[in-house]
Every structure is written in C-alpha cells, then in structure tokens.
Amino acid sequence: MSEEGWKAFLDAEGVGDWVVLHGGATAFFRVASLGEAAQLAGAIVAVPGLEQSSALLTLSDGGVTVRLTRDLWHLEPLHADLARAVSAVARSSGAVADRGAVQEVQVAIAARPDASDVGFWRAVLGYAPRSDDNGVDPLGHGSTVWMQELDTAKPLRHAMHVDVSVAREHAEARLAAGLAAGGRIVDESSAPAAWILADPDGNKVCIAAWPDAASEPDAEAGEAEAP
C-alpha cells in the first residue's frame, strides 16, 4: 500500500462526484425517497466488479452513499473505473451527486509508539481490523478508530480527538460553522489541508480537507496532530 493509489484516483478523469476521505473514495447520490434509494442501490450493485470489491453502500430516505473502500490506502486503479461506472448508473437513474453531504468522522486515539493497543479498542467496540493501526465498524455505521502515534517529545495532554474528513471545497464552510458555534482555532499550521479547533472546554477536533485536497498546490499530504 502506498500513496500512489489514492493520488492516482484524485488525478483520474470522470470522478468529480467522489470525495477522497480518510477511509477512501466516497460519493453520495441524492434521491427523493427511501424507495428510490433502494432502486438506485440495486442498480449500483449490478455494476460489474462492484460486488467483489468490498464496497459499502448505505441507504437513507435522502439518497445512497457509496464507499469504494474502508481505508484510504486500499485505493487501487480499478476503483476509478468503478467510480465512473457507479456515477453513470446514478445519473441515468436521475440521482444527483452531492459532495457537500460526504464526510467521515474518525476517532483518533493518541498513544506512544510502544504503547499503542488497537486490539483493545477493536474488542470493546466490536470492530474489525482494516489496517494495522485502525478498527472499523463491520456494518459501516460507526466512526473509524485510528491509533495516532504521539510524538515522544510531546506530553500526553489530550489522548483522544475527533477527525472530520470532508470535501476540499466544503472544509472552510465547516470551519466557519464550528467557529460560529463557539469554537476556536488552536492550530492552523496545516491549513488549508486541515485546521484544529477546540470547544470552550478544550476538546479538540481536526477538520480535514486532506486527502481530498492533496492534489491542490497549497495542500499538505499529511494529517494534523492534535496537540
């Protein structure tokens, strides 16, 4: 696994409906009812190769979310082909892609490199491994849990924070919403790839346009570390 897969996806043609989140490429196709969502999901499942790709579909009365992988690092060239095919099916069904509705919430648990225990978190949450340093909800309903190695030079002040991964063009609006709701910026050194905010009690959240903005000239191909 390397950066090549997800960077190639970002650079691929015909994948404008899709947002590359921490968990991989995701799209939301808006429809008018749960019945229409079920019909669209059935059509999407029929896309050749999708059923064998470990893709995840979730339905609501507003649309269908399609996640091509559960981990950013698992994106491969075939996923761009699948994304284009899924988008074509959605368009032919009258569904409209909504990048603003796409997001992923991840719980990041900071630990010293020699003290990381992702097995504990998988056990108590009933999660499955997707990579060596994370756990995912097998049903796709809950947030990913990721073990973030803490810089040994830093004191362990906050052992846990939340990452919110969104489309690059919607990150600043989410930042503004957080500030308007009483938050404050505590670290913007990685902007516009990411900002770290805190609520009035000091609890931290990272709003990340990365990796979706990784192909943008000012974006940094990395994740902010909540201090």
C-alpha positions as CSV (number, residue, x, y, z in Angstrom):
1,M,0.0,0.0,0.0
2,S,1.2,3.5,-0.8
3,E,0.2,7.0,-1.7
4,E,0.1,6.1,-5.4
5,G,-3.4,4.6,-5.4
6,W,-5.3,7.5,-3.8
7,K,-3.3,10.1,-5.6
8,A,-4.0,8.5,-8.9
9,F,-7.7,8.5,-8.0
10,L,-7.6,12.2,-7.3
11,D,-6.0,12.8,-10.7
12,A,-8.3,10.5,-12.6
13,E,-10.8,11.9,-15.1
14,G,-14.5,11.4,-14.6
15,V,-14.5,11.1,-10.8
16,G,-15.8,14.5,-9.9
17,D,-18.7,13.1,-7.9
18,W,-16.3,11.4,-5.5
19,V,-14.6,12.7,-2.3
20,V,-11.4,11.1,-1.1
21,L,-11.8,10.8,2.7
22,H,-9.6,9.2,5.3
23,G,-11.5,6.0,4.6
24,G,-11.2,6.2,0.8
25,A,-13.3,7.4,-2.1
26,T,-16.9,8.1,-1.2
27,A,-19.9,9.6,-3.1
28,F,-23.5,10.5,-2.0
29,F,-26.2,10.4,-4.6
30,R,-29.3,12.3,-3.7
31,V,-32.8,10.9,-4.4
32,A,-36.4,11.8,-3.2
33,S,-37.3,8.7,-1.1
34,L,-36.1,5.5,0.5
35,G,-37.8,3.6,-2.2
36,E,-35.8,5.4,-4.9
37,A,-32.7,4.9,-2.8
38,A,-33.3,1.1,-2.7
39,Q,-33.9,1.1,-6.5
40,L,-30.7,3.0,-7.1
41,A,-28.7,0.7,-4.8
42,G,-29.9,-2.3,-6.7
43,A,-28.7,-0.7,-10.0
44,I,-25.4,0.2,-8.5
45,V,-24.8,-3.3,-7.1
46,A,-25.2,-4.6,-10.7
47,V,-22.1,-2.6,-11.8
48,P,-19.6,-5.2,-13.0
49,G,-16.9,-5.9,-10.4
50,L,-18.5,-3.9,-7.6
51,E,-19.9,-6.8,-5.6
52,Q,-16.4,-8.3,-5.4
53,S,-14.7,-5.1,-4.5
54,S,-15.6,-4.8,-0.7
55,A,-17.6,-1.6,-1.4
56,L,-20.0,-0.4,1.2
57,L,-23.5,1.0,0.4
58,T,-25.7,2.8,2.9
59,L,-29.3,3.9,2.2
60,S,-31.4,6.7,3.6
61,D,-34.6,8.5,2.6
62,G,-32.4,11.1,1.0
63,G,-30.1,9.0,-1.0
64,V,-27.3,6.4,-1.3
65,T,-23.8,6.6,0.0
66,V,-21.2,4.5,-1.8
67,R,-17.8,3.9,-0.2
68,L,-15.4,2.1,-2.5
69,T,-13.0,1.1,0.2
70,R,-12.9,1.3,4.0
71,D,-9.3,2.6,4.1
72,L,-7.6,5.3,2.1
73,W,-4.5,3.2,1.5
74,H,-6.6,0.5,-0.2
75,L,-7.5,2.6,-3.3
76,E,-6.3,1.0,-6.5
77,P,-6.6,1.8,-10.2
78,L,-9.7,-0.3,-10.6
79,H,-11.6,2.0,-8.2
80,A,-11.5,4.9,-10.6
81,D,-13.2,2.6,-13.2
82,L,-15.8,1.6,-10.6
83,A,-16.4,5.2,-9.6
84,R,-17.1,6.2,-13.2
85,A,-19.4,3.3,-13.7
86,V,-21.3,4.0,-10.4
87,S,-21.7,7.7,-11.3
88,A,-23.0,6.8,-14.8
89,V,-25.7,4.5,-13.2
90,A,-26.7,7.2,-10.8
91,R,-27.0,9.8,-13.5
92,S,-29.1,7.5,-15.6
93,S,-31.4,7.0,-12.6
94,G,-31.9,10.7,-12.1
95,A,-29.8,10.9,-8.9
96,V,-27.7,13.9,-8.2
97,A,-24.2,13.7,-6.6
98,D,-23.8,15.9,-3.5
99,R,-20.2,16.3,-2.5
100,G,-21.2,18.5,0.4
101,A,-23.0,15.6,2.1
102,V,-20.0,13.4,2.1
103,Q,-17.9,13.2,5.3
104,E,-16.2,10.7,7.6
105,V,-15.9,11.1,11.3
106,Q,-12.9,9.3,12.8
107,V,-11.9,9.0,16.5
108,A,-8.1,9.4,16.8
109,I,-6.6,7.9,20.0
110,A,-3.1,9.2,20.7
111,A,-0.5,6.8,22.1
112,R,3.2,6.4,22.4
113,P,4.6,4.1,19.7
114,D,5.4,1.4,22.2
115,A,2.0,1.7,24.0
116,S,-0.5,1.6,21.2
117,D,-3.2,-1.0,21.8
118,V,-5.6,-1.0,18.9
119,G,-6.7,-4.5,19.9
120,F,-8.4,-3.2,23.0
121,W,-10.4,-0.7,21.0
122,R,-11.4,-3.3,18.4
123,A,-12.5,-5.6,21.2
124,V,-14.7,-3.2,23.2
125,L,-16.3,-1.7,20.1
126,G,-16.8,-5.0,18.2
127,Y,-14.7,-3.6,15.4
128,A,-12.7,-5.3,12.7
129,P,-9.2,-4.5,11.5
130,R,-8.8,-2.8,8.2
131,S,-5.2,-1.6,8.7
132,D,-2.6,-2.3,11.4
133,D,-3.4,0.9,13.2
134,N,-7.2,1.1,13.0
135,G,-10.5,-0.6,13.5
136,V,-13.8,-0.2,11.5
137,D,-17.4,-1.0,12.2
138,P,-18.2,-4.1,10.2
139,L,-21.7,-2.7,9.4
140,G,-20.3,0.7,8.3
141,H,-22.4,2.7,10.8
142,G,-19.8,3.8,13.4
143,S,-16.8,6.0,13.1
144,T,-13.4,4.6,12.3
145,V,-11.0,4.4,15.3
146,W,-7.4,5.2,14.4
147,M,-4.3,4.9,16.7
148,Q,-2.2,8.0,16.2
149,E,1.4,7.7,17.3
150,L,2.2,10.6,19.6
151,D,5.5,12.5,19.2
152,T,7.6,11.2,22.1
153,A,8.8,14.8,22.7
154,K,5.3,15.9,23.5
155,P,3.5,15.4,26.8
156,L,0.3,13.4,26.6
157,R,-2.2,16.2,27.3
158,H,-5.2,15.1,25.2
159,A,-5.3,11.4,24.5
160,M,-8.2,11.5,22.1
161,H,-9.6,13.8,19.4
162,V,-12.1,13.7,16.5
163,D,-11.2,14.0,12.9
164,V,-13.8,15.2,10.4
165,S,-12.8,14.5,6.8
166,V,-14.8,16.5,4.2
167,A,-14.6,17.5,0.5
168,R,-11.9,20.1,-0.1
169,E,-14.4,22.8,-1.2
170,H,-16.5,22.4,1.9
171,A,-13.8,22.4,4.6
172,E,-13.7,26.2,5.1
173,A,-17.5,26.3,5.5
174,R,-17.3,23.6,8.1
175,L,-14.6,25.5,9.9
176,A,-16.7,28.7,9.8
177,A,-19.7,26.8,11.3
178,G,-17.5,25.5,14.1
179,L,-16.2,29.0,14.9
180,A,-19.7,30.4,14.8
181,A,-20.8,27.8,17.3
182,G,-18.3,28.9,19.8
183,G,-15.1,27.0,18.7
184,R,-11.6,28.5,18.4
185,I,-8.7,27.7,16.2
186,V,-5.8,26.2,18.1
187,D,-3.6,25.1,15.1
188,E,-3.8,26.2,11.5
189,S,-0.2,25.3,10.5
190,S,-1.6,22.7,8.1
191,A,-4.2,24.9,6.5
192,P,-5.8,24.6,4.0
193,A,-5.3,20.9,4.4
194,A,-6.5,20.9,8.0
195,W,-7.4,23.0,11.0
196,I,-7.6,22.0,14.6
197,L,-10.4,23.6,16.6
198,A,-11.3,23.4,20.3
199,D,-14.6,23.7,22.0
200,P,-14.9,26.0,25.1
201,D,-13.8,23.2,27.3
202,G,-10.7,22.5,25.2
203,N,-11.8,19.3,23.5
204,K,-10.2,19.1,20.0
205,V,-11.4,18.3,16.5
206,C,-9.5,18.3,13.3
207,I,-11.4,19.5,10.2
208,A,-9.5,17.9,7.3
209,A,-9.7,18.7,3.6
210,W,-6.9,16.2,3.3
211,P,-6.6,13.9,1.5
212,D,-9.2,15.2,-0.9
213,A,-7.2,18.4,-1.4
214,A,-3.8,16.6,-1.7
215,S,-3.6,17.5,-5.4
216,E,-4.2,21.2,-4.7
217,P,-0.9,23.2,-4.8
218,D,-1.2,24.5,-1.3
219,A,-2.4,21.3,0.4
220,E,-0.1,19.2,2.5
221,A,-0.1,15.5,2.1
222,G,-0.4,14.7,5.8
223,E,-2.7,14.9,8.8
224,A,-2.6,17.4,11.6
225,E,-1.7,16.1,15.0
226,A,-4.0,17.4,17.8
227,P,-1.7,18.8,20.4
